[in-house]
Amino acid sequence: MTNVSAISALQTLRSINSQMEDTQNHISTGFKVATAADNAAYWSIATTMRSDKSAMGTVQDALGLAAAKTDTAYTGLNAAIDVMSTIKTKLVAAREPGVDKDKVNAELTELKNQLVSISESASFSGQNWLYNNDTSANTTVEMVGSFNRSDTGAVSVGVLKFDTAESTLIDENDSNLGLLTADLSITHPAGTSTQTTSFFLLNVSAATAPTGTEIKLDSTTSNDDIDGMISAVDSMLGTMTNTAAVLGAANSRIDMQNAFVSNLMDTITKGVGRLVDADMNEESTKLKALQTQQQLGIQSLSIANSDSQNILSLFR
């Protein structure tokens, strides 16, 4: 009434078919852990890390935007440095006896206009770190630089900071906040002694205008005043050079962080793959073995079922 051999063979065949179904699923999906039912711990880790990698992709986009902003500011500042160097050269030339200072001043006027044009044009995505025409002053800007997960599971976003007040060349609202519009106190020769004079380079008709002496020439400008203007321009040029160096360092850091995030994303992908990816060599070999076992199981079941039929021969 009960064919124990057939039941045993059937159970074995069912086990083989179940294993074959799992193996075929691993091969078709490429994952040995495709759902939480396969391995809850590994699936949870992989899902979390995939989410973190997606966030890092957004960080990488933000770093690209940050690099574009710093590149724009650096390019504008570098161009402004070249113009300032030319202005200093013109002032030195005006120091020579017999030079027409009015003509030199005409050149200075055009160079000043170029500085304004450069500052206004150095804008990216609505941000200008060299020129400010808002009622609020340029302040420290934050740029997304990293996505962090602590050992407790808490997440945070790391930022890169740059103080745009240091790079502001022109401020239309308050001239004191712009490097080229603010009064700069300079001690320079005055006959046989020295005197201190406040100089500024650009007058943009700001709400808070400079009160010092504008750097411009006419036929009555004394050599002592020109010496003071040269010193003022040189001081401004030194400050601009230092700011450009800071911008260059920030740009370099952004590039390094971008490369690090890219490598980190690749590492996470490899790590997740080690947890959940199926080994195709192993799975294909296993599938071949299971196919052989399945055939043997079917034959065993057939033999177990045929044993009962052999009893009928005793009644013939």
C-alpha positions in Angstrom: 0.0 0.0 0.0 2.9 2.3 0.6 5.9 2.5 -1.7 8.6 3.7 0.6 11.3 3.6 -2.1 9.2 5.7 -4.5 8.5 8.3 -1.7 12.2 8.5 -0.9 13.1 8.9 -4.6 10.4 11.5 -5.0 11.7 13.6 -2.1 15.2 13.5 -3.5 13.9 14.6 -6.9 12.0 17.4 -5.4 15.1 18.6 -3.5 17.1 18.5 -6.7 14.4 20.4 -8.6 14.4 23.1 -5.9 18.1 23.5 -6.0 18.0 23.6 -9.8 15.4 26.3 -9.7 17.6 28.4 -7.3 20.6 27.9 -9.6 18.7 28.8 -12.7 17.5 32.0 -10.9 21.0 32.9 -9.9 22.2 32.5 -13.5 19.2 34.4 -15.1 19.4 37.4 -12.6 23.2 37.4 -12.0 22.6 37.5 -8.3 23.0 34.9 -5.6 21.3 37.3 -3.2 18.5 38.9 -5.2 15.9 39.3 -2.4 15.9 39.5 1.4 14.7 35.9 1.4 18.0 34.7 -0.1 20.2 36.3 2.7 18.6 39.0 4.8 21.9 40.4 6.2 23.7 40.6 2.8 20.6 42.0 1.1 20.3 44.7 3.7 23.9 45.7 3.4 23.8 45.7 -0.4 20.6 47.8 -0.5 22.1 50.4 1.9 25.3 50.6 0.0 23.5 51.0 -3.4 21.6 53.9 -1.9 24.8 55.5 -0.6 26.4 55.0 -4.0 23.5 56.8 -5.6 23.9 59.7 -3.1 27.6 59.8 -4.0 26.7 60.1 -7.7 24.8 63.3 -6.7 27.8 64.5 -4.7 30.0 63.9 -7.8 27.6 66.2 -9.8 27.8 68.8 -7.1 31.6 68.6 -7.2 31.4 69.3 -10.9 29.3 72.3 -10.3 31.7 73.5 -7.6 34.7 73.0 -9.9 32.9 75.1 -12.6 32.3 77.9 -10.1 35.9 78.0 -8.8 37.2 77.8 -12.4 35.1 80.7 -13.4 36.2 82.8 -10.4 39.8 81.9 -10.9 39.7 82.7 -14.6 38.2 86.1 -14.0 40.6 86.8 -11.1 43.6 85.8 -13.2 42.5 88.1 -16.0 42.0 90.9 -13.5 45.6 90.3 -12.2 46.9 90.8 -15.8 45.0 94.0 -16.1 46.3 95.2 -12.7 49.8 94.5 -13.8 49.3 96.6 -16.9 47.9 99.4 -14.7 51.0 99.3 -12.5 53.2 99.4 -15.6 51.3 102.5 -16.9 51.7 104.3 -13.6 55.4 103.5 -13.6 55.6 104.9 -17.1 53.8 108.1 -16.0 56.6 108.6 -13.5 59.0 109.4 -16.3 59.7 113.1 -16.9 57.9 114.5 -20.0 55.2 111.8 -20.2 51.7 113.1 -21.1 49.8 112.0 -18.0 46.5 112.8 -19.6 47.1 110.2 -22.3 48.3 107.7 -19.8 45.1 108.3 -17.8 43.0 107.6 -20.9 44.6 104.2 -21.0 44.0 103.7 -17.3 40.3 104.5 -17.8 40.0 101.8 -20.4 41.9 99.3 -18.2 39.5 100.2 -15.3 36.5 99.6 -17.6 38.0 96.2 -18.5 38.3 95.3 -14.8 34.6 96.1 -14.4 33.7 94.0 -17.4 35.8 91.1 -16.2 34.3 91.2 -12.7 30.7 91.4 -14.0 31.3 88.5 -16.5 32.8 86.1 -14.0 29.4 84.5 -13.2 28.3 80.9 -13.2 24.9 79.5 -12.3 23.9 82.9 -10.9 26.8 83.2 -8.6 29.6 85.8 -9.0 32.4 85.7 -6.5 34.2 88.8 -8.0 31.3 91.2 -8.3 28.4 92.0 -6.0 25.4 94.2 -6.8 23.1 93.0 -4.0 22.3 94.8 -0.8 23.8 91.8 1.1 27.5 91.4 1.0 29.3 88.3 -0.5 29.8 85.7 2.2 31.2 82.2 2.7 29.7 79.7 0.2 29.3 76.0 0.8 29.8 73.4 -1.8 28.7 69.8 -1.3 31.9 67.7 -1.2 31.1 64.3 0.3 28.4 61.9 1.7 29.4 60.2 4.9 27.9 57.3 6.9 29.2 56.8 10.5 29.7 53.4 12.2 26.4 54.1 14.0 24.5 54.5 10.7 24.1 58.2 10.9 24.5 60.1 7.6 25.9 63.5 7.0 26.9 65.7 4.0 30.4 67.2 4.0 30.9 70.6 2.5 33.8 72.6 1.0 33.9 76.3 2.0 35.2 79.4 0.4 34.8 83.0 1.6 33.8 85.0 -1.4 34.3 88.2 0.6 38.0 87.7 0.0 37.6 87.5 -3.8 35.1 90.4 -4.2 36.7 93.0 -6.4 33.8 95.3 -6.8 30.8 95.9 -4.5 28.1 98.2 -5.9 26.3 98.6 -2.5 29.3 99.2 -0.2 32.6 100.1 -1.8 34.4 99.2 1.4 33.7 95.5 0.7 35.3 95.5 -2.7 39.1 95.2 -3.1 39.2 97.6 -6.0 36.6 100.0 -4.7 37.6 100.2 -1.1 39.9 102.9 0.4 43.5 101.6 0.9 45.7 103.5 3.2 49.2 103.9 1.8 52.3 105.7 3.2 54.3 107.3 0.4 57.0 110.0 0.0 56.0 113.6 0.3 59.0 115.8 -0.5 61.6 115.1 2.2 59.1 113.3 4.5 56.3 110.9 4.1 52.5 111.1 4.2 49.6 108.6 4.4 46.9 108.8 1.7 43.8 106.6 1.1 43.6 105.4 -2.5 40.9 103.5 -4.4 41.0 102.3 -8.0 37.3 102.1 -9.1 34.4 104.4 -8.4 31.1 102.5 -9.2 28.8 105.0 -7.6 28.1 102.7 -4.7 25.6 103.6 -2.0 28.6 103.8 0.4 31.2 105.5 -1.8 34.9 105.7 -1.1 36.2 108.8 0.4 39.9 108.6 -0.6 41.8 109.6 -3.7 41.0 107.8 -6.9 43.9 106.3 -8.8 43.9 108.5 -11.9 46.2 111.0 -13.5 46.1 114.5 -14.8 48.8 117.1 -15.7 48.9 118.3 -12.0 49.5 114.9 -10.4 52.7 114.9 -8.5 55.4 112.3 -8.6 54.9 111.7 -4.9 51.2 110.9 -5.6 52.1 108.6 -8.4 54.4 106.7 -6.1 51.6 106.3 -3.7 49.3 105.1 -6.5 51.9 102.6 -7.6 52.2 101.3 -4.0 48.4 101.0 -3.7 48.1 99.1 -7.0 50.9 96.8 -6.0 49.2 96.1 -2.6 45.9 95.3 -4.4 47.8 93.1 -6.8 49.4 91.2 -4.0 46.0 90.6 -2.3 44.5 89.4 -5.6 47.4 87.1 -6.2 46.9 85.5 -2.7 43.2 85.1 -3.3 43.9 83.5 -6.7 46.3 81.1 -4.9 43.5 80.2 -2.4 41.0 79.6 -5.3 43.6 77.5 -7.1 44.1 75.4 -4.0 40.3 75.0 -3.6 40.0 73.9 -7.2 42.7 71.4 -6.8 41.0 70.0 -3.7 37.7 69.7 -5.6 39.5 67.8 -8.3 41.1 65.4 -5.8 37.8 64.9 -4.0 36.0 64.2 -7.3 38.6 61.6 -8.1 38.3 60.1 -4.6 34.5 59.9 -4.8 34.7 58.2 -8.2 37.2 55.6 -6.9 35.0 55.1 -3.8 31.9 54.5 -5.9 33.9 51.8 -7.9 35.0 50.2 -4.6 31.5 50.1 -3.2 30.3 48.5 -6.5 33.0 45.8 -6.1 32.1 45.3 -2.4 28.4 44.9 -3.1 29.2 42.6 -6.0 31.2 40.3 -3.7 28.2 40.1 -1.4 25.4 39.5 -3.9 26.8 38.6 -7.3 26.6 35.0 -8.5 29.7 33.2 -9.5 28.8 32.1 -13.0 31.6 29.5 -13.2 30.3 27.9 -10.0 26.7 28.2 -10.9 27.1 26.7 -14.4 29.0 23.8 -13.0 26.4 23.3 -10.3 23.6 23.4 -12.9 25.3 20.7 -15.0 25.7 18.5 -11.9 22.0 19.1 -10.9 20.8 18.2 -14.4 22.7 14.9 -14.0 21.3 14.3 -10.6 17.8 15.1 -11.9 18.1 12.5 -14.6 19.3 10.0 -12.0 16.5 10.9 -9.7 13.9 10.3 -12.4 15.4 6.9 -13.2 15.5 6.0 -9.5 11.8 7.0 -9.2 11.0 4.9 -12.2 12.8 1.9 -10.7 11.1 2.4 -7.3 7.7 2.5 -9.1 8.5 -0.6 -11.2 9.3 -2.7 -8.1 5.6 -2.9 -7.1 4.7 -4.1 -10.6 7.2 -7.0 -10.2 4.9 -8.5 -7.5 2.3 -9.0 -10.2 4.5 -11.7 -11.8 3.9 -13.9 -8.8 0.2 -14.1 -9.6 0.6 -15.2 -13.2 
